[in-house]
Amino acid sequence: MQPSNVTSTLFDNLSFRSERQKVISGNIANINTPNYKTKELVFEQELQQANDDLKLKTTHHKHIAFDLENPKTTGPQLVEVQNLLEQNDGNNVSLDKQISEMSKNTVIFNALQASIKKDSQWLKAIIDSSAKN
């Protein structure tokens, strides 16, 4: 049982942040690998595309139908970051940028964990108060 409808979204975002941390760690681990290109896990673009592609439910034969032939993928994608300054060996990983992204990701991850904990505490409080009646 989930404490609220928001909980699944929080857990999905938590999973995304965990995977993003792995990608950033991989970039840092390959900082001295010749011709290695910085990778990034992106989800925001997919979410924006999904919002742009929302369609109304067809309840009448004159309504515009869904395009079920070409479903949209909504999930994080691993992409190479373009237009970064390359070193002489072809590697384009910036340690400063990756450490900054790792710190930002960690802050968001911790905030999500706190939100999930608070959401669970609210559910517990509701259950406790209903048991007293």
BARO-236021 format. One line per field, with one value per residue (C-alpha): residue number from 1; residue in one letter; x, y, z. Coordinates in nm, 2 decimals. Layout:
# residues N
resi = c(NUM:...) .
resn = c(A:...) .
xx = c(X:...) .
yy = c(Y:...) .
zz = c(Z:...) .
# end
This chain:
# residues 133
resi = c(1:2:3:4:5:6:7:8:9:10:11:12:13:14:15:16:17:18:19:20:21:22:23:24:25:26:27:28:29:30:31:32:33:34:35:36:37:38:39:40:41:42:43:44:45:46:47:48:49:50:51:52:53:54:55:56:57:58:59:60:61:62:63:64:65:66:67:68:69:70:71:72:73:74:75:76:77:78:79:80:81:82:83:84:85:86:87:88:89:90:91:92:93:94:95:96:97:98:99:100:101:102:103:104:105:106:107:108:109:110:111:112:113:114:115:116:117:118:119:120:121:122:123:124:125:126:127:128:129:130:131:132:133) .
resn = c(M:Q:P:S:N:V:T:S:T:L:F:D:N:L:S:F:R:S:E:R:Q:K:V:I:S:G:N:I:A:N:I:N:T:P:N:Y:K:T:K:E:L:V:F:E:Q:E:L:Q:Q:A:N:D:D:L:K:L:K:T:T:H:H:K:H:I:A:F:D:L:E:N:P:K:T:T:G:P:Q:L:V:E:V:Q:N:L:L:E:Q:N:D:G:N:N:V:S:L:D:K:Q:I:S:E:M:S:K:N:T:V:I:F:N:A:L:Q:A:S:I:K:K:D:S:Q:W:L:K:A:I:I:D:S:S:A:K:N) .
xx = c(0.00:0.13:0.07:-0.05:-0.08:0.24:0.44:0.49:0.61:0.85:0.99:1.02:1.22:1.43:1.51:1.60:1.83:2.00:2.06:2.19:2.44:2.57:2.61:2.80:3.02:3.10:3.19:3.43:3.58:3.65:3.81:4.14:4.00:4.10:3.81:3.55:3.25:3.05:2.72:2.40:2.08:1.79:1.43:1.31:1.30:1.09:0.85:0.81:0.75:0.49:0.32:0.32:0.17:-0.12:-0.45:-0.81:-0.99:-1.21:-1.57:-1.75:-1.69:-1.61:-1.34:-0.97:-0.84:-0.52:-0.23:-0.19:0.04:0.33:0.34:0.57:0.85:0.87:1.17:1.52:1.76:2.14:2.29:2.63:2.67:2.75:2.97:3.20:3.56:3.78:4.12:4.41:4.32:3.96:3.81:3.56:3.48:3.51:3.57:3.44:3.12:3.07:3.13:2.88:2.62:2.68:2.63:2.31:2.18:2.26:2.07:1.76:1.79:1.80:1.50:1.31:1.39:1.27:0.95:0.88:0.94:0.70:0.44:0.46:0.44:0.12:-0.03:0.07:-0.09:-0.41:-0.42:-0.35:-0.62:-0.88:-0.80:-0.89:-1.24) .
yy = c(0.00:0.34:0.64:0.86:0.90:1.11:0.83:0.64:0.95:1.02:0.66:0.69:1.01:0.85:0.57:0.81:1.00:0.68:0.59:0.94:0.91:0.59:0.77:1.06:0.82:0.65:0.98:1.05:0.70:0.75:1.09:0.96:0.72:0.84:0.94:0.89:1.12:1.25:1.07:1.21:1.05:1.27:1.25:1.61:1.62:1.30:1.44:1.76:1.56:1.35:1.67:1.81:1.49:1.46:1.39:1.39:1.07:0.96:0.93:1.01:0.88:1.24:1.29:1.28:0.92:0.83:0.72:0.37:0.26:0.48:0.48:0.74:0.62:0.79:0.70:0.82:0.80:0.78:1.03:1.17:1.54:1.74:2.05:2.01:2.11:1.81:1.74:1.63:1.26:1.32:1.29:1.57:1.49:1.80:1.69:2.02:1.99:1.62:1.69:1.98:1.76:1.49:1.73:1.87:1.52:1.42:1.72:1.63:1.26:1.35:1.58:1.30:1.07:1.32:1.37:1.00:0.98:1.27:1.12:0.79:0.98:1.15:0.81:0.68:0.98:0.93:0.56:0.64:0.91:0.69:0.40:0.63:0.70) .
zz = c(0.00:-0.09:0.15:-0.13:-0.51:-0.50:-0.35:-0.68:-0.85:-0.57:-0.59:-0.97:-0.93:-0.66:-0.89:-1.17:-0.93:-0.83:-1.19:-1.27:-0.98:-1.15:-1.48:-1.32:-1.13:-1.46:-1.61:-1.33:-1.34:-1.71:-1.68:-1.81:-2.08:-2.43:-2.65:-2.37:-2.41:-2.12:-2.07:-1.92:-1.82:-1.93:-1.83:-1.84:-2.22:-2.23:-1.97:-2.17:-2.49:-2.31:-2.20:-2.55:-2.69:-2.45:-2.63:-2.52:-2.45:-2.74:-2.62:-2.95:-3.30:-3.42:-3.16:-3.26:-3.21:-3.02:-3.22:-3.08:-3.37:-3.25:-2.87:-2.71:-2.49:-2.15:-1.96:-1.89:-2.18:-2.17:-2.42:-2.50:-2.41:-2.72:-2.77:-2.47:-2.47:-2.55:-2.41:-2.64:-2.60:-2.72:-2.36:-2.28:-1.91:-1.68:-1.32:-1.18:-1.38:-1.28:-0.91:-0.93:-1.09:-0.83:-0.55:-0.70:-0.76:-0.40:-0.27:-0.48:-0.38:-0.01:-0.05:-0.22:0.06:0.31:0.11:0.11:0.48:0.55:0.32:0.52:0.85:0.73:0.65:0.99:1.16:0.97:1.06:1.43:1.44:1.28:1.53:1.82:1.69) .
# end
